[in-house]
Amino acid sequence: MAMDKQRTIIAATLGAAVLLAGCATPRPPDPTAEVPHCYKTNKGRVIACTPVAAPSLNADAEAKRFVPDPNALTVYVVRRNWGDGRNFVKVYPDGGAGVDTLPDTMVRLKFKPGSHSVAFEFDGKRQSTTAAGQAGEIRFVRIDGTVWAWKSTYEWVAESEAATRERALKARLVADVVVR
């Protein structure tokens, strides 16, 4: 009899623990919500957030399918590097309005066919590259950041499309810009 009572108490305790653990689990993010994207440490501490809402998780997943737009040259600006830090780096398509990026993020730009300037600015210095192509084509460009305690540097890096595409798959879409 005492053994049955003990088993009942143990079963009830385990059941309560499982139920409470379920209540303590945060809800998954809404895949349709457009909210600022936050860059976090590997322990989950927020370091910095984009000042404007990023496209939804659904839009992020769609962008990572890399489907060409038959009416536009699509350019992915990818910022993903092991040595990058918390700095905001602004990306400027064809000299237009700047878009803030954080580490492990990307921006999708849709241009008219032709040759276009893509620039970024950090610490008062602007660097640019050219992306050229026809409607229905996709291009990838990458910003490489290295952050040390005494200095931060950013530069355009030339690497294979496959390598940058792989980095883009692990980056978060923070802006989807149609340049007219």
C-alpha positions in Angstrom: 0.0 0.0 0.0 2.8 2.4 0.9 4.6 1.6 -2.3 1.4 2.4 -4.4 1.1 5.7 -2.6 4.8 6.5 -3.3 4.3 5.7 -7.0 1.2 7.9 -7.2 3.1 10.8 -5.6 6.1 10.3 -8.0 3.8 10.1 -11.0 1.9 13.2 -9.9 5.1 15.1 -9.3 6.5 14.1 -12.7 3.2 15.1 -14.4 3.2 18.5 -12.7 6.8 19.1 -13.7 6.0 18.2 -17.3 3.0 20.5 -17.4 5.0 23.4 -15.7 7.8 22.9 -18.2 5.4 23.3 -21.0 4.1 26.6 -19.5 7.7 27.9 -19.2 8.5 27.2 -22.8 8.3 30.5 -24.8 5.9 30.5 -27.7 7.5 30.2 -31.1 7.7 33.5 -33.0 4.9 34.4 -35.3 6.2 33.7 -38.9 4.1 36.5 -40.3 5.2 39.2 -37.9 7.4 42.1 -39.1 9.4 43.1 -36.0 13.0 44.5 -35.5 15.6 41.8 -35.8 18.0 41.5 -32.9 21.5 40.2 -33.0 22.2 38.1 -29.9 25.2 36.4 -28.2 25.4 32.6 -28.3 23.8 32.7 -24.8 20.8 34.7 -26.1 21.7 38.2 -24.7 20.6 40.9 -27.1 23.4 43.0 -28.4 21.7 45.3 -30.9 18.4 45.4 -32.9 17.5 46.9 -36.2 15.8 50.3 -35.9 13.0 49.3 -38.2 11.0 46.1 -38.6 12.6 43.3 -40.6 10.6 41.2 -43.1 8.7 38.3 -41.6 10.2 34.9 -41.1 8.0 33.7 -44.0 9.6 36.4 -46.2 13.1 35.4 -45.0 12.4 31.7 -46.0 11.0 32.8 -49.4 14.1 35.0 -50.0 16.4 32.0 -49.2 14.8 30.0 -52.0 16.7 32.4 -54.4 14.0 32.4 -57.0 14.9 34.9 -59.7 12.5 37.7 -60.4 11.8 37.7 -64.2 11.5 41.5 -64.2 14.5 42.4 -62.1 18.1 41.9 -61.3 18.2 40.6 -57.8 21.2 41.3 -55.6 21.8 39.8 -52.2 24.1 41.8 -49.9 25.3 39.3 -47.3 27.0 40.2 -44.1 28.1 37.0 -42.4 31.6 36.4 -41.0 33.0 34.8 -37.9 34.9 37.9 -36.8 32.1 40.4 -37.2 30.7 42.4 -34.2 27.8 44.4 -33.0 28.3 47.4 -35.4 25.6 48.7 -37.7 26.8 49.0 -41.3 24.5 50.9 -43.6 24.0 49.6 -47.2 23.1 52.0 -50.0 21.6 50.8 -53.3 22.4 53.1 -56.2 23.0 56.0 -53.7 19.5 55.7 -52.3 18.3 55.5 -48.7 20.5 53.5 -46.4 19.5 50.2 -44.8 21.0 49.1 -41.5 22.6 45.7 -41.3 23.9 43.7 -38.3 26.1 40.6 -38.2 24.6 37.5 -39.8 22.1 39.5 -41.9 21.4 40.1 -45.5 19.5 42.6 -47.7 17.7 41.7 -51.0 17.8 44.4 -53.6 15.8 44.3 -56.8 17.1 46.6 -59.6 16.2 47.3 -63.2 18.5 45.3 -65.5 21.9 46.9 -66.0 24.8 48.0 -63.8 24.2 49.3 -60.3 26.3 50.6 -57.4 25.9 49.0 -54.0 27.8 50.8 -51.3 28.2 50.5 -47.5 29.3 53.0 -44.9 31.0 52.4 -41.6 32.8 54.8 -39.4 32.4 57.7 -41.9 34.0 55.7 -44.8 32.0 54.6 -47.8 33.0 51.7 -50.1 31.2 50.6 -53.2 31.0 47.7 -55.6 29.1 47.1 -58.8 26.4 44.6 -59.5 25.4 44.1 -63.1 23.0 41.7 -64.8 19.8 41.1 -66.7 16.3 40.7 -65.6 15.9 37.2 -64.1 19.5 37.0 -62.8 20.7 36.8 -59.2 24.0 38.2 -57.9 25.6 37.9 -54.5 28.0 40.4 -52.8 29.4 40.1 -49.4 30.6 42.5 -46.7 33.3 41.1 -44.5 33.7 42.5 -41.0 36.4 42.0 -38.5 36.0 43.6 -35.1 38.7 43.8 -32.5 38.7 45.7 -29.2 40.9 48.4 -30.7 39.6 48.5 -34.3 36.7 47.4 -36.6 37.2 47.0 -40.4 34.7 46.2 -43.2 35.4 45.5 -46.8 33.8 43.9 -49.9 35.0 40.4 -50.4 35.1 38.5 -53.6 34.3 34.8 -53.2 32.4 32.2 -55.2 28.7 32.6 -55.6 28.2 29.2 -54.0 30.1 30.3 -50.8 28.2 33.5 -50.5 24.9 31.7 -51.2 25.8 29.3 -48.3 26.4 32.3 -46.0 23.1 33.8 -47.1 21.2 30.7 -46.1 22.4 31.3 -42.5 21.8 35.0 -42.5 18.5 36.8 -41.6 16.8 39.0 -44.2 16.5 42.5 -42.7 15.4 44.4 -45.7 13.8 43.7 -49.1 14.2 46.7 -51.3 12.9 47.4 -54.8 15.0 50.1 -56.3 13.3 52.2 -59.0 
